[in-house]
Amino acid sequence: MKRLLAWIAAARWRLSLSHCIEGLLIQIPLGLLIDFRVGALGVVVWYWSRKKLEIERDAKTSGQSDATVWTVGWFPWTWDPYKLLDLVLPAISSSLIGAALLSWRGLFRL
């Protein structure tokens, strides 16, 4: 496990890639309870809100109210490339899983 964590930490894009594994922890329970497409949507919502919060936190200065920064970071094109990758890579992987499972399930319907 130490070797895997060291490999991930060696490059910033690998950290973004590791979010795909974390996304499975969101998608699988939602997929089993509701639908894997809903699970993919849950992954997107999770990472979007997480990155938005990170940007708000970075924009906030000491002693400043949260109300002054809530408008910051709503749109991904205002984010830095790595924050964007943190959203895009798990969104793509979870969407592909949802689509694959939907297609696979469709093959077995009569």
Buried (B, 14 or more C-beta within 10 A) or exposed (E): EEEEEEEBEEEEEEBBBBBBEBBBEBBBEBBEEEBBBBBBBBBBEBBBEBBBEBBBEEBBEEEEEEEEBEEBBEEEEEBEEEBBBBBBBBBBBBBEBBEEBEEEEEEEEE
